Amino acid sequence: MSWEKLKQVVQEEAAIQDKTVVLVSADHGSGRASVQPFRGQAYQEAAEAEAMRIDVVKNVKPASGAQALTSVSKTKIAYTPRKHGLLIGEELYFLPDEVEAYGMIVKGKLNREALLHALPRHGRADDWHTYKELVTEEWLHVHVFETDAWYGGEEGVRPLFRGRRTHEELTESVLEDAVRTAATHYFQHAVSSQGQFVYAFNPVTNEVSTAYNMLRHAGTVYAMLQTYAHTNEADVLRHAEKAVRFLVRHMEPVTVNGRSVMALVHKDEIKLGGHSLALLALSQYIDVTGDKQFLPVMQGLAEWMLATQDETKKFAIHKMSFKSGKTSPFTSDYYPGEAILGLVRLYHHDGDERWLDAAEDEAHYLINDRDRDADKQSIPHDHWLLYALNDLYPLRPKQMYVDHAYFIGEAIMDAQRLEKTEVPEWHGSYDMKGTPRSTPTACRSEGLSALAALAERVGDTDMQRRCIEAAKAGILFQLRMQYRRESVMFYDYKPLCIGAVHTSLGSYEIRNDFTQHSVSSFLGLLKQMHNGTQ
């Protein structure tokens, strides 16, 4: 990292006066970054830092809106997450990113424990006067402030907006970097020695979820193997192979409607979606390794699907108990598309036409029955079905597959936020309740890239272009939530977070499927952009 280059950029772009407060953050690789305040041009480099950040303080105002005197237990802080930092007293500055990373404001009020947790990183480990004030006093003088920020690390110097990098446009190199960052960090830290993923992790509290979901396990294996195919990162394959073995260990023989088949079982549950994504992951495993050792297991999973077809030829069981064999009334909008895709991918490895017949039967049911009366407001934004129809069409070319895929795609594009948005950072996301989230956007980006591929197959360059542009806008939104070195400076476990995608702009938890869907969307769009239509 070049301190001189960082300082030069800041001096050229920031108006720093003698009384201007400048905050210098130093990332030493492990642990949370330290922060040191300076006045005017006197700010200095931190020794032996791997990366540094300079924030120039501006727009200081009372935290409660009217006055600075703040009740710790009662006063609501008037602040915007990632925009406002906290000034306690006259000299203790906590950056906007620190406020979020330490959880300094909870339900609008100050969190004493978080403030105390951050003190040592501000050179105040022995400042008993400040400790006493934060521990004992109910009333504190608190201001909020904004900053202009620049980050200097191994990639050079870049300005930050609310702690994150921004992109003027989405290029192939930006997408390549996003994929490789996930490959070299998150995917190599998220898998245990037994092959199980860290399902969910909150870097603010360092809490690890005890929940688990085998569908999301299989989907993440698929994304890892896609990533390996694209990057050739050997360590990604090594960790993915552990996760594959974990997946296969959860396969059990079972009887359904008098037929002996195989099932993916987790916590006594068998799900159509689990079988479908397992087929997808194991098919991708064959694609990248040439190893067909799991093909019999895959065929057993597909036999389960065929055994659950009813008289209409749809997959009638979406969820059942392994022990009792009792079926659940639960149905998912997305399992059928996953199932079609998994069966088509399996067909490519064993050539059994029964898989294509079953895939077609399900596609016909979805198009002619389930979605028959749907309009743009009610049709599911089903990215899995868009993947599936793109894969099914060249093998069983029917116009209704193209027509239905276009119908779904138009509904997705109609729901995208592209005009002036309530929050500028929401541009490219989709209409949904509350704060837009990364993963629903990523799923739609995946679907649009698949639809672009289908449009390319049928020679419709206009639809291909529209899908690519919409996916680009969606992915620019998603990238705001991909953790990078500059956005994990104030966390403890940085390597797990770097490259991962968190929930939303206001929620910082990572979960394996959040990164799965974003990385798959990056790769899908990269393929389309590389094909030349931009």
Backbone torsions as a table, in degrees:
resi	resn	phi	psi	omega
1	MET	NA	133.1	179.7
2	SER	-97.9	104.7	177.3
3	TRP	-62.7	-40.0	-177.3
4	GLU	-63.2	-39.4	178.8
5	LYS	-66.8	-42.6	178.3
6	LEU	-61.0	-46.4	-178.8
7	LYS	-64.3	-38.5	179.2
8	GLN	-62.2	-45.0	-179.5
9	VAL	-62.9	-43.3	-179.1
10	VAL	-63.6	-43.1	-179.9
11	GLN	-64.2	-33.0	179.8
12	GLU	-76.3	-30.8	-171.0
13	GLU	-107.1	-14.9	-177.1
14	ALA	-115.3	141.3	176.6
15	ALA	-91.4	93.5	-176.4
16	ILE	-101.5	116.4	177.1
17	GLN	-96.3	174.8	-177.4
18	ASP	-59.4	-34.1	-177.4
19	LYS	-96.5	1.9	179.3
20	THR	-66.4	134.3	176.5
21	VAL	-87.6	127.4	178.4
22	VAL	-119.2	126.9	-179.2
23	LEU	-108.3	125.3	-179.1
24	VAL	-110.5	118.4	179.2
25	SER	-104.4	138.1	-178.6
26	ALA	-122.7	125.5	176.7
27	ASP	-102.3	115.7	-178.1
28	HIS	-97.8	13.0	177.1
29	GLY	98.9	-58.0	178.9
30	SER	-108.1	149.6	179.9
31	GLY	75.4	171.5	-179.1
32	ARG	-75.2	148.4	-177.6
33	ALA	-64.3	149.8	174.9
34	SER	-93.5	155.2	-178.1
35	VAL	-132.1	133.5	179.7
36	GLN	-130.6	129.4	179.9
37	PRO	-88.4	146.6	175.1
38	PHE	-137.4	165.6	173.6
39	ARG	-114.6	134.8	175.5
40	GLY	61.6	-142.2	-174.4
41	GLN	-86.5	10.1	-174.1
42	ALA	-84.8	4.6	-176.0
43	TYR	-66.5	147.2	-171.4
44	GLN	-128.8	160.7	177.8
45	GLU	-73.2	141.5	172.6
46	ALA	-84.4	140.4	-176.0
47	ALA	-70.0	138.1	170.8
48	GLU	56.8	35.3	178.1
49	ALA	-86.8	141.0	175.1
50	GLU	-78.2	-29.6	178.8
51	ALA	-153.8	153.8	-179.3
52	MET	-138.7	158.0	-180.0
53	ARG	-137.3	139.1	177.4
54	ILE	-118.5	126.1	176.3
55	ASP	-117.7	130.4	176.4
56	VAL	-103.3	117.9	-173.5
57	VAL	-75.0	140.5	177.5
58	LYS	-151.3	166.4	171.7
59	ASN	53.0	53.1	177.4
60	VAL	-78.5	132.1	179.8
61	LYS	-151.6	159.3	-178.9
62	PRO	-57.1	142.0	-172.9
63	ALA	-71.4	-27.3	-178.0
64	SER	-91.5	0.8	-179.0
65	GLY	96.5	-43.5	-177.2
66	ALA	-105.0	-36.5	-176.7
67	GLN	-147.0	161.4	-177.8
68	ALA	-83.8	-27.1	-178.4
69	LEU	-66.4	119.4	-167.6
70	THR	-127.9	130.9	173.7
71	SER	-82.7	124.2	-177.8
72	VAL	-60.6	-40.2	-173.5
73	SER	-90.9	-16.2	-171.9
74	LYS	-121.2	-33.8	-171.4
75	THR	-77.1	130.3	173.4
76	LYS	-82.2	127.5	-179.9
77	ILE	-80.6	129.1	177.8
78	ALA	-87.4	91.2	-176.7
79	TYR	-145.9	159.5	174.8
80	THR	-112.7	124.8	-179.2
81	PRO	-54.3	137.9	179.5
82	ARG	69.9	-7.1	176.5
83	LYS	-99.9	-38.8	-173.7
84	HIS	-110.6	134.8	170.0
85	GLY	-98.2	178.2	-179.1
86	LEU	-118.3	133.9	171.9
87	LEU	-112.3	115.7	178.3
88	ILE	-101.1	121.5	-174.5
89	GLY	69.2	-138.9	-177.3
90	GLU	-106.7	-13.0	-170.3
91	GLU	-135.0	-11.0	-174.9
92	LEU	-94.1	101.1	-176.4
93	TYR	-102.5	125.1	172.3
94	PHE	-112.1	122.3	-177.1
95	LEU	-63.4	156.8	176.8
96	PRO	-52.7	-40.6	-179.9
97	ASP	-69.1	-32.3	176.1
98	GLU	-68.0	-39.9	178.7
99	VAL	-55.3	-41.6	-179.9
100	GLU	-77.9	-43.9	-174.7
101	ALA	-67.7	-30.7	178.0
102	TYR	-95.2	-10.1	-176.4
103	GLY	68.7	47.4	-174.3
104	MET	-74.5	-17.8	177.0
105	ILE	-124.9	120.8	-179.3
106	VAL	-123.1	122.3	-177.2
107	LYS	52.5	38.0	174.5
108	GLY	85.8	-4.4	-175.7
109	LYS	-117.8	158.5	-180.0
110	LEU	-64.2	142.2	177.7
111	ASN	-109.5	102.9	-175.7
112	ARG	-55.9	-46.2	-175.4
113	GLU	-59.1	-38.3	-179.8
114	ALA	-69.1	-40.2	177.1
115	LEU	-60.7	-44.6	179.5
116	LEU	-65.3	-37.2	179.7
117	HIS	-60.6	-34.5	-175.8
118	ALA	-83.6	-17.9	-173.8
119	LEU	-54.4	-46.1	-178.8
120	PRO	-59.2	-28.0	179.9
121	ARG	-79.7	-0.6	175.0
122	HIS	-110.6	21.7	179.3
123	GLY	68.1	25.8	-175.8
124	ARG	-120.6	30.4	-179.1
125	ALA	-60.3	-28.5	-178.5
126	ASP	-112.4	15.7	-178.9
127	ASP	-86.5	81.9	-174.3
128	TRP	-67.9	-26.3	178.1
129	HIS	-63.7	-45.6	179.6
130	THR	-68.5	-41.0	176.6
131	TYR	-57.1	-46.9	-178.5
132	LYS	-60.8	-44.1	-179.3
133	GLU	-61.0	-44.5	-178.2
134	LEU	-70.4	-28.6	-178.5
135	VAL	-82.9	-40.2	-168.9
136	THR	-100.4	-28.7	-171.2
137	GLU	-85.4	134.3	174.6
138	GLU	-80.9	-32.9	-177.2
139	TRP	-109.9	127.2	178.8
140	LEU	-128.6	151.2	172.4
141	HIS	-85.5	114.2	-173.9
142	VAL	-129.0	131.5	172.4
143	HIS	-120.8	159.3	168.5
144	VAL	-111.0	156.0	-179.5
145	PHE	-149.2	163.2	173.8
146	GLU	-113.1	168.3	176.2
147	THR	-141.2	157.9	160.6
148	ASP	-102.0	132.9	-170.3
149	ALA	-131.4	147.9	175.1
150	TRP	-135.9	144.6	-178.2
151	TYR	-121.5	136.9	176.6
152	GLY	-124.7	122.0	179.6
153	GLY	-148.2	-157.0	-175.1
154	GLU	-66.5	-20.1	179.2
155	GLU	-91.1	2.4	-177.9
156	GLY	105.8	-158.2	-176.8
157	VAL	-109.1	135.2	178.0
158	ARG	-143.0	145.2	173.3
159	PRO	-74.1	154.7	179.1
160	LEU	-119.5	144.6	171.0
161	PHE	-116.0	114.0	-176.3
162	ARG	50.5	44.4	174.2
163	GLY	81.6	1.5	-175.6
164	ARG	-124.5	153.2	172.4
165	ARG	-73.2	154.3	175.9
166	THR	-125.4	160.6	-179.0
167	HIS	-127.9	127.5	176.9
168	GLU	-63.9	-39.5	178.7
169	GLU	-149.6	161.8	179.9
170	LEU	-96.5	113.5	-179.4
171	THR	-111.9	167.5	176.3
172	GLU	-59.7	-38.1	-178.4
173	SER	-66.7	-35.0	176.8
174	VAL	-64.2	-44.7	179.2
175	LEU	-66.3	-42.2	177.9
176	GLU	-57.9	-43.0	-179.3
177	ASP	-65.3	-39.8	179.6
178	ALA	-63.8	-41.8	179.0
179	VAL	-66.5	-46.4	-177.1
180	ARG	-66.3	-32.9	178.0
181	THR	-64.0	-42.5	175.6
182	ALA	-64.6	-38.5	-177.7
183	ALA	-65.1	-41.0	-173.0
184	THR	-90.6	-6.0	-179.8
185	HIS	-128.1	-82.9	-171.8
186	TYR	-52.6	-51.1	-175.5
187	PHE	-64.0	-19.4	179.8
188	GLN	-95.4	-6.0	179.2
189	HIS	-117.3	-7.4	-172.9
190	ALA	-93.6	-3.5	-175.2
191	VAL	-113.5	129.5	179.4
192	SER	-77.7	173.0	178.6
193	SER	-63.6	-23.4	178.7
194	GLN	-89.7	-4.0	177.6
195	GLY	94.8	8.2	178.9
196	GLN	-92.8	141.6	179.8
197	PHE	-80.8	151.5	161.0
198	VAL	-68.2	105.1	-171.6
199	TYR	-64.6	-51.7	178.5
200	ALA	-145.8	143.6	-177.4
201	PHE	-143.3	130.6	177.0
202	ASN	-104.1	106.6	-175.8
203	PRO	-71.1	-13.9	176.8
204	VAL	-73.2	-43.8	-177.0
205	THR	-105.0	-8.2	-174.1
206	ASN	62.2	25.9	178.1
207	GLU	-83.4	135.1	176.9
208	VAL	-108.3	127.4	-178.6
209	SER	-68.8	143.2	174.7
210	THR	-94.1	-4.3	178.0
211	ALA	-74.3	164.1	174.1
212	TYR	-153.7	153.5	-177.3
213	ASN	-143.1	115.7	-175.7
214	MET	-73.4	-27.5	174.4
215	LEU	-61.3	-46.5	-178.4
216	ARG	-70.2	-29.4	172.7
217	HIS	-60.0	-51.7	-178.2
218	ALA	-62.9	-41.1	178.9
219	GLY	-62.8	-37.2	-180.0
220	THR	-72.3	-36.3	173.7
221	VAL	-57.8	-44.9	179.0
222	TYR	-58.0	-46.6	-179.5
223	ALA	-64.6	-37.4	177.5
224	MET	-63.5	-43.3	-179.2
225	LEU	-69.5	-34.6	171.3
226	GLN	-59.7	-43.3	-178.6
227	THR	-64.2	-42.2	177.7
228	TYR	-62.1	-42.4	179.6
229	ALA	-59.8	-32.7	-177.2
230	HIS	-85.9	-37.6	-172.3
231	THR	-102.1	-21.8	-174.7
232	ASN	60.8	28.3	176.0
233	GLU	-76.7	108.7	-173.5
234	ALA	-60.2	-35.5	-178.4
235	ASP	-67.8	-29.1	176.2
236	VAL	-64.5	-44.2	177.8
237	LEU	-63.4	-41.8	-179.4
238	ARG	-59.0	-45.2	179.4
239	HIS	-72.1	-35.7	178.0
240	ALA	-64.3	-37.3	179.3
241	GLU	-63.9	-36.6	174.9
242	LYS	-62.9	-41.9	179.9
243	ALA	-68.6	-32.7	175.0
244	VAL	-63.4	-45.7	-179.3
245	ARG	-63.7	-39.0	175.9
246	PHE	-60.3	-41.7	179.2
247	LEU	-62.0	-48.3	-175.5
248	VAL	-67.8	-30.3	178.2
249	ARG	-64.1	-16.3	179.2
250	HIS	-96.5	13.5	177.0
251	MET	-92.3	137.4	-178.6
252	GLU	-137.5	145.5	172.2
253	PRO	-70.5	143.1	-177.2
254	VAL	-152.0	156.5	176.9
255	THR	-109.3	127.0	178.6
256	VAL	-129.0	122.9	-179.8
257	ASN	51.0	40.5	177.0
258	GLY	80.4	4.4	-178.4
259	ARG	-111.4	135.9	177.5
260	SER	-84.0	119.5	-174.6
261	VAL	-138.7	-174.4	176.2
262	MET	-114.7	151.7	180.0
263	ALA	-140.6	146.2	170.3
264	LEU	-88.7	118.8	-172.7
265	VAL	-118.7	131.2	174.2
266	HIS	-145.7	122.9	-178.8
267	LYS	52.6	45.4	177.2
268	ASP	67.3	10.7	-179.3
269	GLU	-109.2	139.2	171.6
270	ILE	-118.7	128.5	-177.1
271	LYS	-128.7	139.7	174.8
272	LEU	-55.9	-41.9	-179.6
273	GLY	-64.3	-34.4	177.8
274	GLY	-65.3	-43.4	177.7
275	HIS	-63.2	-40.5	-176.1
276	SER	-65.1	-46.6	-178.7
277	LEU	-74.1	-28.0	173.4
278	ALA	-64.6	-42.1	175.2
279	LEU	-59.4	-41.1	-179.6
280	LEU	-63.8	-46.5	-178.7
281	ALA	-65.1	-45.8	-177.0
282	LEU	-71.4	-31.1	173.5
283	SER	-64.5	-42.8	177.9
284	GLN	-64.8	-34.3	177.2
285	TYR	-61.4	-43.9	176.8
286	ILE	-62.6	-41.7	-178.3
287	ASP	-58.3	-41.6	-172.5
288	VAL	-90.8	-19.8	-177.1
289	THR	-115.1	-22.4	-173.3
290	GLY	76.2	3.3	-176.3
291	ASP	-89.1	115.8	-177.2
292	LYS	-103.2	23.3	-175.9
293	GLN	-62.0	-26.0	-177.2
294	PHE	-96.2	6.3	-177.9
295	LEU	-59.8	-41.6	177.7
296	PRO	-61.3	-37.1	177.0
297	VAL	-64.2	-43.2	178.8
298	MET	-60.3	-43.4	179.8
299	GLN	-64.7	-35.7	176.7
300	GLY	-65.0	-37.7	176.2
301	LEU	-65.2	-41.8	179.1
302	ALA	-65.8	-36.8	176.8
303	GLU	-62.0	-36.4	175.5
304	TRP	-58.5	-45.0	179.7
305	MET	-59.3	-46.5	-178.9
306	LEU	-64.8	-33.3	179.8
307	ALA	-69.9	-17.6	-178.7
308	THR	-97.3	1.8	177.8
309	GLN	-68.3	137.8	177.4
310	ASP	-96.6	-167.7	-176.6
311	GLU	-65.1	-21.6	177.0
312	THR	-85.7	-3.9	-179.1
313	LYS	76.1	10.0	173.7
314	LYS	-86.2	161.1	175.3
315	PHE	-78.0	106.5	-168.3
316	ALA	-85.9	-17.1	-179.5
317	ILE	-111.4	117.3	176.0
318	HIS	-99.2	-23.3	-177.4
319	LYS	-155.8	137.7	178.5
320	MET	-152.3	164.3	177.1
321	SER	-87.2	134.9	177.2
322	PHE	-69.4	-45.0	-174.2
323	LYS	-72.3	-45.8	-174.8
324	SER	-94.0	-20.7	-175.3
325	GLY	76.1	4.3	-179.2
326	LYS	-72.5	134.1	179.2
327	THR	-89.8	151.0	179.7
328	SER	-100.6	148.2	175.5
329	PRO	-73.7	-6.0	-178.3
330	PHE	-59.4	136.1	170.6
331	THR	-133.8	150.7	177.9
332	SER	-117.9	139.1	175.1
333	ASP	-65.3	-23.8	-168.7
334	TYR	-101.6	-20.7	-179.2
335	TYR	-58.9	-42.0	-177.9
336	PRO	-60.2	-42.9	178.1
337	GLY	-63.5	-39.5	176.0
338	GLU	-60.8	-41.6	-177.8
339	ALA	-64.7	-44.7	178.4
340	ILE	-58.5	-46.4	-178.6
341	LEU	-62.5	-45.7	-179.8
342	GLY	-61.0	-40.9	-179.9
343	LEU	-67.2	-40.2	178.3
344	VAL	-64.2	-42.5	179.0
345	ARG	-64.0	-39.5	177.3
346	LEU	-63.0	-40.5	179.2
347	TYR	-54.4	-37.2	-178.7
348	HIS	-63.9	-19.0	-177.0
349	HIS	-102.8	-19.1	178.4
350	ASP	-130.9	-8.3	174.7
351	GLY	69.6	15.8	-178.4
352	ASP	-79.4	113.3	-176.3
353	GLU	-64.8	-19.3	179.1
354	ARG	-60.5	-33.2	-180.0
355	TRP	-66.9	-41.2	178.3
356	LEU	-68.3	-37.3	178.2
357	ASP	-61.3	-45.4	-179.7
358	ALA	-66.4	-38.0	177.8
359	ALA	-62.8	-43.0	177.9
360	GLU	-64.6	-42.4	178.8
361	ASP	-56.3	-45.6	-179.2
362	GLU	-67.7	-40.6	178.4
363	ALA	-61.5	-41.8	179.1
364	HIS	-64.0	-41.8	178.2
365	TYR	-61.3	-46.0	-178.4
366	LEU	-61.8	-45.6	-174.9
367	ILE	-74.1	-45.2	-171.8
368	ASN	-90.6	-15.4	-176.2
369	ASP	-123.8	-69.2	-174.8
370	ARG	-56.7	-46.6	-174.1
371	ASP	-99.4	11.4	-172.7
372	ARG	-58.2	-41.9	-176.3
373	ASP	-101.5	10.2	-177.6
374	ALA	-72.4	150.4	170.6
375	ASP	-121.3	-174.2	-175.6
376	LYS	-64.2	-24.0	-179.5
377	GLN	-83.0	-24.9	-174.1
378	SER	-108.2	-17.1	-177.7
379	ILE	-66.4	130.9	176.7
380	PRO	-60.8	139.1	175.1
381	HIS	-80.1	72.7	-165.7
382	ASP	-90.6	93.9	-179.8
383	HIS	-65.7	-34.6	-179.9
384	TRP	-65.1	-38.7	178.6
385	LEU	-68.3	-33.8	176.5
386	LEU	-66.6	-42.8	172.6
387	TYR	-55.3	-48.2	-172.9
388	ALA	-64.6	-44.3	-178.9
389	LEU	-66.5	-34.8	176.0
390	ASN	-64.1	-38.6	179.5
391	ASP	-76.6	-34.7	-176.9
392	LEU	-75.2	-35.3	-172.1
393	TYR	-56.2	-47.0	-177.9
394	PRO	-67.5	-20.5	-179.9
395	LEU	-89.5	-36.3	178.5
396	ARG	-134.3	74.2	-171.6
397	PRO	-68.3	112.4	176.3
398	LYS	-135.0	135.8	-176.2
399	GLN	-61.7	-31.0	-177.9
400	MET	-64.4	-25.3	176.0
401	TYR	-67.2	-43.1	178.0
402	VAL	-65.2	-45.5	-177.6
403	ASP	-61.0	-43.7	-177.5
404	HIS	-70.3	-38.3	177.2
405	ALA	-62.5	-41.7	177.9
406	TYR	-63.0	-39.6	179.3
407	PHE	-60.0	-47.1	178.2
408	ILE	-64.2	-43.9	-178.9
409	GLY	-61.3	-41.9	178.5
410	GLU	-63.8	-39.0	178.0
411	ALA	-63.7	-40.6	178.5
412	ILE	-63.4	-50.0	-176.5
413	MET	-64.8	-33.3	177.8
414	ASP	-64.7	-26.3	-175.8
415	ALA	-92.1	1.0	-176.3
416	GLN	-81.5	140.9	176.9
417	ARG	-83.5	106.0	-179.1
418	LEU	-124.0	-19.5	177.0
419	GLU	-87.1	-162.1	176.9
420	LYS	-60.9	128.9	-178.3
421	THR	-109.0	159.8	178.9
422	GLU	-55.1	-39.5	175.5
423	VAL	-124.2	122.1	-176.8
424	PRO	-52.9	-33.8	-179.3
425	GLU	-67.7	-13.0	-179.9
426	TRP	-82.2	-4.9	-178.9
427	HIS	-55.2	131.0	179.0
428	GLY	96.5	-14.7	177.3
429	SER	-81.6	-172.8	-174.7
430	TYR	-123.9	153.4	178.5
431	ASP	-58.7	123.9	176.9
432	MET	-160.7	163.9	-180.0
433	LYS	-68.0	138.5	175.4
434	GLY	72.2	-159.1	-179.5
435	THR	-69.3	128.9	179.9
436	PRO	-62.6	143.3	-174.4
437	ARG	-111.1	158.9	-175.9
438	SER	-67.1	-44.0	-169.9
439	THR	-73.1	-43.1	173.5
440	PRO	-57.5	-34.4	176.7
441	THR	-69.4	-42.7	-179.4
442	ALA	-61.8	-41.2	179.1
443	CYS	-60.0	-41.8	178.8
444	ARG	-68.1	-35.9	175.8
445	SER	-63.4	-40.5	175.9
446	GLU	-59.5	-48.6	-178.1
447	GLY	-60.9	-41.1	-179.5
448	LEU	-67.3	-35.5	176.8
449	SER	-66.9	-38.0	176.3
450	ALA	-65.9	-40.2	178.4
451	LEU	-66.7	-36.9	175.6
452	ALA	-60.0	-39.6	178.4
453	ALA	-65.4	-40.0	177.9
454	LEU	-66.2	-41.7	177.3
455	ALA	-61.1	-38.0	176.7
456	GLU	-63.1	-39.8	179.4
457	ARG	-59.7	-38.6	-175.4
458	VAL	-95.6	6.6	174.8
459	GLY	78.1	20.5	-178.8
460	ASP	-96.5	85.3	-175.4
461	THR	-69.0	-27.8	179.2
462	ASP	-67.2	-47.5	177.9
463	MET	-64.5	-39.9	177.9
464	GLN	-58.2	-46.8	-179.8
465	ARG	-62.4	-44.4	-178.6
466	ARG	-61.9	-42.3	179.3
467	CYS	-64.6	-40.6	179.3
468	ILE	-63.4	-44.1	-179.4
469	GLU	-64.6	-40.6	178.7
470	ALA	-66.9	-41.1	178.3
471	ALA	-64.5	-38.1	176.9
472	LYS	-59.1	-46.4	-179.5
473	ALA	-62.9	-41.5	178.7
474	GLY	-63.4	-42.4	-177.2
475	ILE	-71.6	-32.8	173.4
476	LEU	-60.0	-36.8	174.4
477	PHE	-66.4	-46.6	-179.5
478	GLN	-58.6	-39.8	-176.5
479	LEU	-62.6	-22.6	175.8
480	ARG	-64.6	-19.1	-178.0
481	MET	-110.1	9.2	172.6
482	GLN	-87.7	121.1	179.4
483	TYR	-66.2	132.6	174.1
484	ARG	-125.5	176.6	-176.0
485	ARG	-55.8	-39.2	-176.9
486	GLU	-72.2	-23.9	-177.6
487	SER	-96.9	0.6	176.2
488	VAL	-114.6	11.1	-176.4
489	MET	-54.6	-33.2	-173.2
490	PHE	-104.2	22.2	173.7
491	TYR	-107.4	164.4	177.9
492	ASP	-84.9	-54.0	-174.1
493	TYR	-97.4	79.9	-175.0
494	LYS	-68.3	-45.7	-173.9
495	PRO	-59.6	-33.8	177.8
496	LEU	-67.0	-33.8	-175.3
497	CYS	-81.9	-36.7	-175.0
498	ILE	-60.5	126.3	-178.8
499	GLY	91.4	-18.9	178.3
500	ALA	-77.9	161.8	-180.0
501	VAL	-115.5	130.1	-178.6
502	HIS	-97.3	174.4	-166.8
503	THR	-56.9	-56.6	-174.8
504	SER	-158.5	-179.0	179.1
505	LEU	-70.1	-10.9	178.9
506	GLY	-120.7	6.5	-179.4
507	SER	-139.4	129.1	-163.7
508	TYR	-109.3	5.5	178.9
509	GLU	-67.5	143.7	171.6
510	ILE	-108.5	146.2	176.0
511	ARG	-140.5	148.4	-169.5
512	ASN	-58.1	-37.1	-178.0
513	ASP	-74.2	-21.2	175.3
514	PHE	-60.6	-47.5	-179.3
515	THR	-73.2	-37.5	177.1
516	GLN	-51.2	-55.1	-173.6
517	HIS	-68.1	-38.6	179.4
518	SER	-66.5	-45.3	-179.3
519	VAL	-63.2	-41.8	177.3
520	SER	-61.8	-36.5	177.9
521	SER	-68.7	-37.7	177.2
522	PHE	-59.9	-46.2	-176.7
523	LEU	-68.3	-38.4	178.6
524	GLY	-63.5	-43.5	179.6
525	LEU	-70.8	-37.6	176.8
526	LEU	-55.4	-43.0	-179.6
527	LYS	-62.0	-42.3	179.6
528	GLN	-67.4	-42.6	179.2
529	MET	-64.9	-37.9	-179.9
530	HIS	-66.8	-27.5	179.2
531	ASN	-71.9	-9.4	168.9
532	GLY	108.7	-9.8	178.6
533	THR	-98.3	114.8	-175.8
534	GLN	-131.2	NA	NA
